[in-house]
Each structure stands twice: as C-alpha cells, then as structure tokens.
Amino acid sequence: MTTTTQPLTGRFAPSPTGRMHAGNIYASLITWLLAKSSGGQIVLRIEDLDKQRSKPYFAEQIMRDYEQLGLTWDKGPFYQHERDETYAKAYDLLAQQGLVYPCFCSRADLHAQSAPHTGEAYVYAKTCRNFTKDEVINHTKRLAAQGRQPSYRLIVPSQVVEIPDLVQGRYCENLALDCGDFVIKRSDCSYAYHLAVVVDDAAQGITLVSRGVDLLSSTPQQIYLQGLLGLNTPEYAHLPLLVDKTGRRLSKRNQDASMEYLMERYHSPAGIIGALAVAGGLLESFEPITPQELLACHSFNSILEACKGSQAITWEPDK
C-alpha cells in the first residue's frame, strides 16, 4: 500500500486556451484531494508558454471556474510568460555542458525520418546531432533566408529511466530508444515545455505531480533534466483520462464536457464534483458534494486506490 509521511505540494497548471472542462476538472480535483489529504498545499501556475494561443481572459476565467468548483490554491498564480530569464539560465547550464545542439529539421522532415513512439510522438533520428561547424553555419544561413531559426535539442544517452508511479505502477523508458534527443528551445525562441515545467516545479516547491496518463511517456525526459540541473524529483501520479463511449479523449472541443454544459446539466458546482466523483470511483452513487466534503470521506491511499487499474474513465454525463 502507498503511504505518504509528509505533506505534499501539488500543482494546478492549466494552459489558458479555454475554460475548464470535465477532463481537467477531474485531474485538478484529484490533485487537490491528494495534496490536501497529505496535509499539503496547491500551487497555481498558468502555463502560458504558447503566447499566440494563451489569452489573459481565459486565465482569469479558469481561476474563477476553479474557485467556483470549491477548489483553492495556497501559492500563486505564477505565470510562465514572466520567467524566460530563469529558463534561459537553465538552458545555458545545459549548453555549457555540451549537451545542446541546433536542429534544422522541419515538421515534415521529422515525420519522414523518425519512428513512431509509444507516447504517440516520434523518436528523433539524430539527423542534426553531429553536424560540423561549417554544416551548422550553412544550415543556419539557409533557414535565415527563409525567415526561420533552428530549434535546439538536448542530447540523451542510452539510459533507462524508471518511474515508480503512484497510480500506474512501474514505468520504464530508454531515453535514446523510446524518446530521442528532444527540443528544449523552440524555433520561435520560446523555451519548450519540458524545460520550463522542470524549472518551475523546483522553484515552486512541487513535490507531487498529478496529471493525465497521456503525459506519462514524457516524464522520463523531465526526470533526466532534473538530474542534469541538480533538481529534486517529485512524486508522480498519472491519472486515468476521461473518454467518451467511443474511447476518444474528452477535450475543450467536446460540448458535453464543457463547463457551461456541466453547470446546465448538474445545476451547481457541487453537482459537477459529485458526478465526477462517481465516475472516478470516489462516490458509490450521485449526490452533490463539495471538494471539502469529499476530502472528509477519503484518505491519501483511498484516493489513489480509486484511480488505479485504469488508464481511462468513460464519461457519460447524461446517465
């Protein structure tokens, strides 16, 4: 049985590209319950690295939705768009170790040259890793003539990273075979998610990362980065995804998963929490319930047990 002997600090880290929906409400609820049941805290982080798609309006709306649902945070909000200087320091540390190189491949190149990966990404074929200085100069000029810049990748070794995930159990990846050299700075000069999230988790004292199982296969890269940067590794709990009856993952595009629809269907925030608690095995039958009331019914271990044994939960809100 999994136990925790110290308070854990979890995070609610939405991307401000739309309102909350059933999938991220479920994940944020479980994260809140796990942190609070351990006597810990929640950090709110707005992951707005994508400056084109991220909107301040949605960040404000997400915070209102979160509070309306009866969820609370203890620290933040922290905004990633304000932290480029911190990410740059981490990037420079990696570059100084000789672990970073420019990549000139287009999206089409990557799909043509790479092999499918278990996380539905592609394993990079090291196309640009061993370019000579002259080749780098020539490729840089070629991209510049097209108004483009290279991205920058981190070299990974043939090293197995094992994760004792609190929900999914033991998970292993060989960095070179299952992941490949990965981007830490994008061609638009913004820092990539993997680098930013690792730096932020350390700076904000995150000791529990609770999120969807679709991100499990990206966790070894983040653990590798933590080691290179001398940062602590938090506990990980990768949660089942909410899917429709066809098995398709629910997202912002699903009308019957939207915050607006859920409020209309269940009439109150407590009704939404109650419906998701039933779907997630935290309640036997539907009743409106607040997160605080749900917390009083469960321990850290019982919350984890309700999540185990599945990578997906079928969501049928009209039943």
ROLOGU-258050 format. One record per residue: residue number from 1; residue in one letter; x, y, z of N, C-alpha, C in turn. Coordinates in steps of 0.001 Angstrom, whole numbers, plus 500000, padded with zeros to 6 digits. Each point is the difference from the previous one (the first is absolute). Example, Ala and Ser with C-alpha at 12.3 -4.5 7.8 and 13.67 -1.06 7.14 Angstrom:
BEGIN
[1 A [513190 494310 507800] [499110 501190 500000] [500900 501200 500000]]
[2 S [499650 501050 499280] [500820 501190 500060] [499230 501090 500730]]
% end
This chain:
BEGIN
[1 M [500852 498801 500000] [499148 501199 500000] [500877 501234 500000]]
[2 T [499614 501019 499204] [500728 501251 499948] [499651 500842 501217]]
[3 T [500992 500583 500601] [499756 500920 501108] [500817 501255 499795]]
[4 T [499588 501087 500610] [500800 501214 499993] [500241 500415 501434]]
[5 T [501233 500347 500306] [500365 500347 501371] [500246 501488 500150]]
[6 Q [499841 500758 498920] [500226 501442 500082] [498999 500732 499116]]
[7 P [499724 501249 500318] [499086 500778 499158] [500570 500176 498594]]
[8 L [499145 499862 499011] [500408 500127 498606] [499453 501296 499405]]
[9 T [500810 500614 499148] [499564 501200 499289] [499705 499627 498554]]
[10 G [498725 500074 499635] [499591 499710 498637] [499808 501285 499221]]
[11 R [499627 499852 498730] [499811 501195 499176] [498780 499862 499095]]
[12 F [499334 501119 499825] [498988 500142 498961] [500642 500907 498963]]
[13 A [500254 499456 498802] [500810 500716 499016] [499314 500015 498637]]
[14 P [498917 500757 499860] [499260 500017 498740] [500674 500865 498930]]
[15 S [499726 499670 498755] [500365 500865 498878] [498791 500882 499699]]
[16 P [500160 501311 499948] [498855 500897 499835] [499560 500129 498543]]
[17 T [499482 498888 499476] [499529 499985 498611] [498501 499712 499925]]
[18 G [499338 499993 501133] [498564 499736 500051] [499584 499792 501445]]
[19 R [498686 499848 500238] [499497 499778 501355] [500299 498573 500451]]
[20 M [499796 499755 501289] [500136 498653 500521] [498936 499096 499381]]
[21 H [500314 498703 499929] [499066 499007 499480] [500122 498748 500863]]
[22 A [499174 499011 499733] [499914 498825 500874] [501357 499351 500241]]
[23 G [500820 499878 498952] [501289 499334 500159] [500925 500701 500962]]
[24 N [500165 501321 499834] [500928 500657 500925] [499360 500318 501345]]
[25 I [498668 500020 500068] [499375 500097 501322] [500297 498739 500809]]
[26 Y [499850 498837 499356] [500291 498736 500692] [501452 499968 500473]]
[27 A [500942 500316 499108] [501417 499945 500369] [500327 500996 501110]]
[28 S [499429 501194 499916] [500289 500998 501029] [499361 499624 501339]]
[29 L [498835 499360 499940] [499353 499530 501235] [500856 498944 500680]]
[30 I [500461 499001 499252] [500825 498943 500594] [501301 500577 500553]]
[31 T [500616 500917 499262] [501226 500632 500479] [499751 500727 501317]]
[32 W [498914 500740 500050] [499652 500735 501223] [499765 499030 501167]]
[33 L [499258 498933 499744] [499716 499034 501062] [501269 499322 500505]]
[34 L [500887 499619 499078] [501241 499343 500421] [500863 500935 500835]]
[35 A [500163 501224 499538] [500834 500946 500746] [499396 500295 501370]]
[36 K [498718 500287 500031] [499366 500374 501257] [499913 498828 500972]]
[37 S [499790 498779 499479] [499933 498832 500883] [501354 499688 500629]]
[38 S [501069 500493 499397] [501337 499823 500588] [500357 501131 500955]]
[39 G [499088 500958 500137] [500282 501174 500819] [500781 501068 499251]]
[40 G [499990 499902 498675] [500831 500879 499190] [499262 501159 499369]]
[41 Q [500586 500527 498912] [499529 501226 499373] [499845 499838 498487]]
[42 I [499347 500995 499399] [499852 500074 498551] [500605 501305 499495]]
[43 V [500798 499875 498958] [500562 501152 499293] [499213 500188 498710]]
[44 L [499655 501238 499686] [499350 500313 498730] [501042 500601 499055]]
[45 R [500159 499347 498859] [500932 500481 498974] [499271 500100 498665]]
[46 I [500086 501126 499358] [499399 500202 498684] [501062 499708 498947]]
[47 E [499808 498910 499253] [501008 499554 499039] [499708 500638 498635]]
[48 D [500473 501227 499859] [499729 500801 498812] [501242 500186 499137]]
[49 L [500767 498918 499837] [501172 500056 499122] [499599 500310 498564]]
[50 D [498873 499452 499570] [499522 500245 498637] [499325 501364 499974]]
[51 K [500785 501004 499646] [499513 501378 500101] [498913 500314 498986]]
[52 Q [499946 499263 498897] [498974 500252 498995] [498635 499476 500434]]
[53 R [499974 498806 500590] [498724 499391 500359] [499528 500381 501405]]
[54 S [500922 500377 500869] [499645 500321 501381] [499359 501387 500074]]
[55 K [498911 500088 500749] [499272 501256 500127] [499793 500343 501480]]
[56 P [500329 501242 500407] [499772 500402 501395] [498550 499796 500442]]
[57 Y [499058 500195 499068] [498593 499806 500345] [499748 498579 500491]]
[58 F [500582 499020 499301] [499778 498615 500395] [500687 499687 501328]]
[59 A [501153 500608 500259] [500667 499788 501284] [499089 500458 501140]]
[60 E [499398 501183 499848] [499092 500505 501026] [498768 499110 500123]]
[61 Q [499464 499534 498865] [498804 499160 500023] [500285 498657 500670]]
[62 I [501161 499413 499717] [500374 498727 500611] [500090 500142 501513]]
[63 M [500587 501095 500460] [500100 500210 501450] [498626 500146 500623]]
[64 R [499086 500686 499316] [498626 500125 500516] [499302 498648 500017]]
[65 D [500190 499210 498927] [499410 498653 499957] [500518 499148 501155]]
[66 Y [501291 500044 500218] [500650 499191 501042] [499420 500344 501381]]
[67 E [499887 501293 500253] [499443 500433 501284] [498520 499656 500102]]
[68 Q [499273 500156 498893] [498581 499679 500007] [499757 498537 500331]]
[69 L [500911 499141 499585] [499881 498567 500279] [500322 499659 501452]]
[70 G [500443 500986 500759] [500335 499772 501396] [501434 499595 500226]]
[71 L [500823 500150 498975] [501422 499682 500101] [500779 501273 500341]]
[72 T [501102 499827 500671] [500776 501145 500472] [501476 499782 499717]]
[73 W [500740 501063 499951] [501455 499885 499894] [500650 500801 501116]]
[74 D [501225 499623 500338] [500711 500596 501126] [501118 500938 499573]]
[75 K [500552 499758 498804] [501071 500852 499476] [499732 500291 498531]]
[76 G [500355 501200 499567] [499800 500394 498616] [498857 500992 499876]]
[77 P [499592 500321 498769] [500426 499336 498760] [501382 500435 499524]]
[78 F [500728 499043 499434] [501266 500245 499335] [499770 499871 498497]]
[79 Y [500608 500884 499223] [499811 500023 498552] [501308 499659 499294]]
[80 Q [499954 499012 499116] [501219 499603 499309] [500535 501093 499081]]
[81 H [499140 500839 499451] [500494 501013 499070] [500907 501026 500692]]
[82 E [499999 499999 501337] [500840 500930 500743] [501355 499402 500384]]
[83 R [500262 498751 499579] [501152 499286 500554] [501064 499626 498961]]
[84 D [500012 500677 498864] [500976 499676 498958] [501440 500111 500495]]
[85 E [500271 500973 500847] [501373 500180 500497] [500455 498787 500806]]
[86 T [499094 499440 500791] [500327 498807 500794] [500215 498795 499097]]
[87 Y [499153 499836 498981] [500175 498895 499067] [501318 500144 499233]]
[88 A [500364 501234 499670] [501241 500235 499256] [501219 499551 500812]]
[89 K [499970 500216 501292] [501123 499572 500852] [500128 498478 499988]]
[90 A [498882 499304 500065] [500037 498536 499958] [500486 499521 498634]]
[91 Y [499515 500626 498953] [500438 499656 498639] [501515 500200 499861]]
[92 D [500502 501122 500477] [501434 500289 499892] [500828 498964 500763]]
[93 L [499509 499553 501140] [500714 498980 500772] [500127 498709 499200]]
[94 L [498944 499619 499304] [500039 498798 499169] [500920 500188 498797]]
[95 A [499936 501179 499395] [500855 500283 498847] [501476 499983 500388]]
[96 Q [500309 500509 501179] [501381 500019 500470] [500557 498597 500217]]
[97 Q [499107 499045 500207] [500422 498603 500152] [500160 499306 498646]]
[98 G [499784 500733 498917] [500132 499431 498660] [498890 499054 499633]]
[99 L [498816 500190 500588] [498886 499071 499805] [498929 500524 499053]]
[100 V [500218 501181 499428] [498973 500636 499173] [500539 500227 498590]]
[101 Y [499161 499782 498998] [500415 500264 498622] [498812 500517 499188]]
[102 P [500270 500782 498940] [498904 500523 499174] [499425 498920 499096]]
[103 C [498699 500044 499825] [499297 499062 499115] [499314 500803 498900]]
[104 F [500253 499619 498753] [499489 500739 498843] [498836 499286 499314]]
[105 C [499530 498918 500601] [498949 499192 499379] [498648 500700 500069]]
[106 S [499261 499908 498905] [498624 500486 499984] [499082 498919 500576]]
[107 R [498751 500353 500214] [499036 499018 500488] [499878 498823 499025]]
[108 A [500017 500306 498699] [499919 498938 498987] [501226 499103 500056]]
[109 D [501174 500596 500208] [501233 499213 500133] [499895 499023 501160]]
[110 L [499488 500480 501121] [499921 499173 501203] [499099 498793 499770]]
[111 H [498873 500201 499351] [499090 498884 499750] [500586 499012 499000]]
[112 A [500775 500503 499075] [500584 499116 498980] [501160 499187 500555]]
[113 Q [500752 500563 500940] [501245 499380 500453] [499845 499202 501290]]
[114 S [498915 500220 500753] [499903 499455 501350] [499040 498826 500071]]
[115 A [500191 499211 501039] [499146 498835 500226] [498938 500313 501042]]
[116 P [498790 499425 499867] [498960 500241 501004] [500450 499556 501387]]
[117 H [499501 500700 500998] [500370 499788 501397] [498749 499652 500787]]
[118 T [500159 499288 501090] [498846 499535 500756] [499128 501136 500497]]
[119 G [500536 501183 500191] [499221 501144 500453] [499385 500774 498860]]
[120 E [499969 499416 498793] [499432 500599 498812] [500841 501162 499495]]
[121 A [501232 500139 500513] [500939 500966 499455] [500928 499225 499072]]
[122 Y [501131 500578 499648] [500944 499348 499106] [501383 500032 500618]]
[123 V [500763 498935 499784] [501368 499937 500500] [500905 500686 498985]]
[124 Y [500688 501037 500439] [500834 500782 499085] [501176 499169 499502]]
[125 A [500286 500109 498717] [501008 499155 499347] [501428 500553 500079]]
[126 K [500235 500989 500857] [501338 500602 500203] [500550 500646 498723]]
[127 T [499115 500414 499120] [500406 500525 498698] [501010 501133 500108]]
[128 C [499789 500899 500944] [500837 501206 500097] [501048 499916 501112]]
[129 R [500048 498877 500721] [500840 499953 501200] [501484 500172 499697]]
[130 N [500478 499396 498926] [501447 499965 499743] [500433 500888 498837]]
[131 F [499226 501032 499709] [500416 500931 498948] [501316 500678 500382]]
[132 T [500822 500227 498997] [501238 500752 500219] [499662 501477 500179]]
[133 K [500989 500773 500424] [499804 501437 500182] [499567 500651 498690]]
[134 D [500647 499603 498894] [499641 500571 498693] [498580 499624 499600]]
[135 E [499595 498762 500271] [498637 499578 499677] [498978 500795 500802]]
[136 V [500311 500246 501257] [499103 500798 500840] [499852 501411 499432]]
[137 I [501124 500605 499604] [499967 501354 499428] [499156 500027 498726]]
[138 N [500209 499011 499134] [499276 499960 498726] [498496 499802 500213]]
[139 H [499635 499095 500903] [498580 499756 500268] [499356 501216 500672]]
[140 T [500757 500672 500856] [499469 501205 500647] [499707 501080 498965]]
[141 K [500908 500175 499035] [499790 500977 498930] [498783 499629 499160]]
[142 R [499838 498707 499720] [498874 499545 499198] [498677 500328 500687]]
[143 L [499926 499710 501298] [498774 500305 500733] [499754 501504 500072]]
[144 A [501087 500767 500223] [499861 501454 500104] [499431 500585 498714]]
[145 A [500405 499429 498869] [499487 500470 498707] [498503 499735 499874]]
[146 Q [499508 499026 500760] [498571 499670 499999] [499250 500704 501140]]
[147 G [500739 500832 500754] [499388 500680 501131] [499770 499102 501186]]
[148 R [500807 498937 500120] [499842 499024 501077] [501277 499890 500819]]
[149 Q [499870 499397 501174] [501136 499719 500875] [499960 498530 500408]]
[150 P [501136 499451 500410] [499984 498610 500467] [499362 499878 501375]]
[151 S [499552 498802 500314] [499683 499670 501386] [501265 499427 500625]]
[152 Y [499957 499708 501293] [501182 499460 500672] [499596 498771 500800]]
[153 R [500766 498923 499805] [499704 498719 500626] [501014 499645 501070]]
[154 L [499523 499206 500946] [500851 499483 501072] [500422 498582 499660]]
[155 I [501289 499724 500067] [500522 498648 499758] [499608 499083 501155]]
[156 V [499471 498834 499662] [499688 499017 501049] [500827 498739 499777]]
[157 P [500388 499332 501084] [500778 498759 499891] [499081 498790 499902]]
[158 S [500597 498846 499762] [499259 498745 500076] [499910 499634 501477]]
[159 Q [499009 500540 500642] [499839 499865 501455] [498542 499712 500319]]
[160 V [499760 498985 500816] [498639 499659 500403] [499605 500833 501210]]
[161 V [498860 500672 499885] [499440 500765 501117] [498757 499266 500479]]
[162 E [499952 499715 501282] [498870 499289 500591] [499203 500934 500886]]
[163 I [498678 499933 499864] [499107 500829 500803] [499127 499092 500859]]
[164 P [500064 500124 501318] [499070 499258 500863] [498711 500805 500158]]
[165 D [499195 500008 498939] [498823 500868 499982] [498978 499554 501038]]
[166 L [499424 500954 500720] [499084 499687 501086] [498688 499387 499514]]
[167 V [499643 500234 498740] [498749 499471 499455] [500249 498895 498979]]
[168 Q [500904 500234 499069] [500227 499068 498898] [501021 498915 500329]]
[169 G [500684 500100 501126] [501010 499003 500354] [501326 500269 499305]]
[170 R [500833 498990 499923] [501339 500146 499428] [499926 500261 498501]]
[171 Y [500699 501051 499559] [500055 500346 498585] [501443 500313 499647]]
[172 C [500470 499433 498883] [501398 500184 499592] [500079 500470 498554]]
[173 E [501001 500816 499724] [500325 500391 498633] [501509 500065 499841]]
[174 N [500473 499585 498832] [501382 500257 499618] [500005 501328 499257]]
[175 L [500727 500967 500528] [499952 501347 499439] [500369 500024 498514]]
[176 A [501042 499283 499627] [500461 500030 498608] [499041 499266 499073]]
[177 L [499461 498871 500445] [499174 499159 499131] [498536 500406 499973]]
[178 D [499477 500459 501125] [498570 500278 500109] [499654 501476 499929]]
[179 C [501004 500838 500095] [499746 501430 500056] [500836 500758 498976]]
[180 G [501310 499835 500079] [500893 500704 499094] [500314 501404 500486]]
[181 D [500978 500629 499361] [500355 501377 500341] [498754 500872 499852]]
[182 F [499709 500814 501006] [498749 500760 499960] [500242 501499 500080]]
[183 V [499035 500742 499498] [500111 501453 499895] [499854 500646 501374]]
[184 I [500926 500911 500321] [499871 500786 501231] [499873 501496 499708]]
[185 K [500271 500379 498737] [499751 501372 499570] [499447 499946 498587]]
[186 R [498858 500629 499791] [499301 499881 498734] [500537 500973 498960]]
[187 S [499614 499777 498768] [500490 500841 498907] [499455 501425 500069]]
[188 D [498957 500234 500800] [499504 501367 500204] [500681 500673 501185]]
[189 C [501064 499355 500515] [500824 500511 501107] [499347 499865 501368]]
[190 S [498813 499390 500091] [499396 499747 501307] [500556 498696 500553]]
[191 Y [500009 499884 501314] [500521 498789 500641] [498922 498928 500012]]
[192 A [500417 498771 499791] [499059 498890 499860] [499414 499590 501348]]
[193 Y [498863 499335 499915] [499247 499597 501192] [500852 499197 500973]]
[194 H [500740 499015 499503] [500768 499136 500898] [500946 500799 500878]]
[195 L [500728 500926 499411] [500951 500802 500774] [499268 500906 500978]]
[196 A [498972 500686 499520] [499290 500956 500845] [499350 499324 501200]]
[197 V [499356 498871 499768] [499254 499361 501081] [500941 499445 501073]]
[198 V [501153 499502 499599] [500975 499486 500959] [500556 501138 500863]]
[199 V [500341 501094 499364] [500520 501156 500730] [498938 500556 500949]]
[200 D [498768 500096 499516] [498923 500549 500821] [499658 499095 501182]]
[201 D [499930 498695 499763] [499677 499086 501098] [501006 500138 501140]]
[202 A [501272 500119 499653] [501033 500136 501030] [499873 501340 500723]]
[203 A [499830 501068 499243] [499938 501336 500588] [498779 500170 500892]]
[204 Q [498906 499328 499654] [498744 500171 500726] [499750 498910 501036]]
[205 G [501013 499162 500235] [499929 499014 501076] [499023 498867 499753]]
[206 I [499793 499636 498732] [499047 498930 499682] [500610 498648 500368]]
[207 T [499296 499248 500820] [500461 498654 500379] [499051 498909 499522]]
[208 L [498864 500394 499396] [499056 499045 499420] [499533 500533 498652]]
[209 V [500267 499235 498938] [499488 500336 498671] [498905 498994 499677]]
[210 S [498773 500466 500038] [498823 499165 499728] [499348 500535 498735]]
[211 R [499930 499158 498944] [499533 500462 498694] [499558 498803 499174]]
[212 G [499518 500249 498781] [499472 498935 499163] [501053 499004 499561]]
[213 V [499553 498768 499783] [500916 498920 499623] [500588 500222 498608]]
[214 D [499397 500871 499204] [500566 500300 498690] [501369 500665 500093]]
[215 L [500335 500530 501169] [501302 500642 500192] [501024 499082 500660]]
[216 L [499615 498763 500269] [500929 499069 500646] [501269 499799 499176]]
[217 S [499858 499851 498686] [501168 499703 499168] [500956 501178 499865]]
[218 S [499570 501199 500386] [500903 501152 499969] [500739 500197 501320]]
[219 T [499606 499268 501027] [500593 500184 501323] [501478 499603 500063]]
[220 P [500455 498932 499313] [501435 499688 500048] [500891 501152 499524]]
[221 Q [499562 500737 498971] [500781 501151 499556] [500127 501031 501118]]
[222 Q [498903 500205 500711] [500014 500996 501067] [500874 499548 501177]]
[223 I [499955 498711 500305] [500862 499480 501070] [501470 500118 499597]]
[224 Y [500309 499738 498735] [501372 500158 499513] [500461 501450 500133]]
[225 L [499144 500936 499629] [500327 501412 500150] [500224 500371 501467]]
[226 Q [499173 499471 500878] [500174 500281 501427] [501388 499580 500471]]
[227 G [500444 498826 499539] [501332 499539 500381] [501099 500903 499479]]
[228 L [499904 500412 498740] [501024 500867 499408] [500067 501355 500691]]
[229 L [498853 500497 500449] [499935 501328 500611] [500140 499959 501515]]
[230 G [500168 498802 500565] [500177 499874 501443] [498734 500288 500788]]
[231 L [498848 499637 499427] [498713 500277 500636] [499386 498721 500552]]
[232 N [499191 500145 501039] [499332 498848 500590] [498903 499482 499074]]
[233 T [499738 498703 500094] [498923 499366 499233] [498769 499838 500882]]
[234 P [498870 500540 499590] [498775 499839 500800] [499411 498603 499867]]
[235 E [498976 499717 500780] [499174 498812 499800] [499121 500233 498771]]
[236 Y [499720 498908 499268] [499140 500111 498820] [498780 499104 500160]]
[237 A [498851 500542 499579] [498757 499233 499992] [499288 500319 498693]]
[238 H [500023 499062 499046] [499387 500225 498696] [498603 499395 499985]]
[239 L [499021 500864 499824] [498600 499664 500224] [499317 499499 498738]]
[240 P [498933 499201 500151] [499211 499594 498832] [499438 501222 499285]]
[241 L [499840 499877 498691] [499392 501062 499211] [498499 499786 499901]]
[242 L [499253 501080 499929] [498578 499885 499702] [499831 499850 498499]]
[243 V [499241 498988 499582] [499765 499750 498576] [498504 499844 499767]]
[244 D [499579 500198 498738] [498595 499763 499681] [499778 498510 499741]]
[245 K [498786 499608 499651] [499686 498579 499867] [500729 499331 498834]]
[246 T [500563 500809 499088] [500796 499433 498902] [501464 499863 500380]]
[247 G [500368 500478 501201] [501393 499936 500434] [500801 501232 499660]]
[248 R [499354 501012 499432] [500702 501217 499623] [500143 500916 501198]]
[249 R [501204 500510 500198] [500277 500858 501147] [499162 501276 499930]]
[250 L [499405 500377 501146] [499227 501224 500050] [500926 501204 500087]]
[251 S [499619 501068 499326] [500816 501206 499995] [499085 501206 499936]]
[252 K [500616 501177 499849] [499226 501235 499921] [499009 499976 498839]]
[253 R [500263 499184 498996] [499131 499968 498824] [498700 499239 500238]]
[254 N [499918 499227 501085] [498804 499204 500262] [498962 500836 500740]]
[255 Q [498876 500244 499371] [498968 500835 500596] [499507 499424 501325]]
[256 D [499794 498662 500041] [499444 499424 501226] [501034 499857 501114]]
[257 A [501214 500485 499766] [501014 500041 501056] [500282 501424 500446]]
[258 S [499366 500977 499366] [500309 501396 500290] [499454 500420 501355]]
[259 M [500609 501013 500582] [499542 500532 501283] [498560 500498 499885]]
[260 E [499686 500648 498896] [498646 500505 499813] [498979 498862 499998]]
[261 Y [500285 498936 499251] [499083 498864 499927] [499867 499328 501373]]
[262 L [501126 499825 500681] [499968 499319 501294] [499173 500767 501022]]
[263 M [500105 501336 499985] [499189 500804 500916] [498516 499869 499662]]
[264 E [499683 499969 498712] [498605 499841 499585] [499477 498614 500371]]
[265 R [500836 498983 499841] [499579 498616 500250] [499872 499710 501491]]
[266 Y [500949 500478 500813] [500035 499624 501418] [499576 501129 500938]]
[267 H [499725 501184 499449] [499357 501104 500709] [500869 500715 501031]]
[268 S [501134 499451 500366] [500842 500642 501006] [501419 499442 499914]]
[269 P [500980 500742 500519] [501362 499461 500059] [500071 498699 500795]]
[270 A [499234 499911 501099] [499993 498770 500800] [499445 498830 499194]]
[271 G [499060 500275 499094] [499478 498944 499136] [501065 499488 499040]]
[272 I [500804 500905 499453] [501092 499591 499108] [501009 499141 500753]]
[273 I [500381 500453 501184] [500966 499234 500808] [499433 498628 500333]]
[274 G [498722 499943 500348] [499378 498715 500330] [499997 499047 498821]]
[275 A [499683 500511 498801] [499968 499146 498808] [501382 499452 499673]]
[276 L [501012 500843 500095] [501367 499544 499718] [500501 499045 501091]]
[277 A [499568 500214 501234] [500392 499096 501084] [499435 498604 499778]]
[278 V [498772 499917 499490] [499421 498691 499676] [500780 499361 498854]]
[279 A [500245 500751 498947] [500740 499468 498847] [501388 499510 500409]]
[280 G [500614 500717 500937] [501350 499639 500425] [500067 499034 501161]]
[281 G [498873 499461 500426] [499998 498996 501061] [500155 500545 501401]]
[282 L [499754 501290 500187] [500125 500601 501331] [498664 500081 500723]]
[283 L [498897 499826 499252] [498664 499913 500581] [499282 498819 499366]]
[284 E [499173 499299 500781] [499256 498860 499459] [498802 500436 499179]]
[285 S [499360 501079 500387] [498830 500487 499270] [500019 501520 499992]]
[286 F [499318 500551 499032] [500074 501446 499807] [499336 500774 501127]]
[287 E [500702 501018 500426] [499436 501023 500876] [500874 501244 499851]]
[288 P [499426 501183 500039] [500828 501200 499990] [500907 500010 501228]]
[289 I [501255 500343 499776] [500957 499968 501092] [501118 500985 499721]]
[290 T [500514 500626 501018] [501106 500939 499828] [501330 499250 500103]]
[291 P [501074 500567 499480] [501314 499359 500180] [500341 499788 501465]]
[292 Q [499657 500960 500860] [500304 499862 501421] [499241 498822 500617]]
[293 E [498736 499832 499601] [499216 498858 500500] [500549 498692 499467]]
[294 L [500452 499990 498770] [500588 498798 499415] [501310 499662 500708]]
[295 L [500770 501018 500319] [501269 499799 500716] [499766 499323 501350]]
[296 A [498921 500375 500659] [499705 499423 501317] [499678 498515 499923]]
[297 C [499637 499509 498800] [499630 498593 499819] [501190 499123 499610]]
[298 H [501160 500592 499708] [501089 499240 499410] [501353 500307 500626]]
[299 S [500862 498986 499920] [501406 500155 500371] [500832 500106 498724]]
[300 F [501269 500325 500162] [500927 500040 498870] [499976 498669 499244]]
[301 N [500052 498900 500748] [500041 498680 499364] [498691 499643 499302]]
[302 S [498866 500350 500583] [498723 499638 499369] [499793 500787 498712]]
[303 I [500518 501208 499942] [499911 500790 498764] [500836 499336 498909]]
[304 L [501207 499592 500350] [500844 499308 499019] [499373 498700 499542]]
[305 E [499439 499237 500917] [499393 498716 499648] [498842 500175 499023]]
[306 A [499247 501085 500154] [498886 500248 499087] [500490 500276 498576]]
[307 C [501236 500484 499889] [500545 500341 498682] [500706 498829 499331]]
[308 K [500426 499020 500776] [500824 498922 499466] [499195 499027 499149]]
[309 G [500740 499283 499133] [499394 498923 499230] [499398 500417 498679]]
[310 S [500138 501279 499655] [499413 500457 498743] [500781 501182 499458]]
[311 Q [500034 500072 498678] [500577 501177 499352] [498917 500897 499425]]
[312 A [498745 499575 500094] [498911 500789 499448] [498729 499791 500807]]
[313 I [499211 501056 500100] [498688 499967 500635] [498982 500484 498978]]
[314 T [499007 499182 499724] [498983 500382 499027] [499050 501002 500636]]
[315 W [499849 501132 499332] [499181 501091 500527] [498705 500085 499188]]
[316 E [498894 499726 500663] [498689 500107 499362] [499117 500860 500908]]
[317 P [500107 501322 499863] [499351 500902 500954] [498484 499924 500035]]
[318 D [499380 499438 498982] [498546 499941 500012] [499464 498740 500660]]
[319 K [500907 499181 500550] [499531 498765 500653] [500238 500059 501493]]
% end
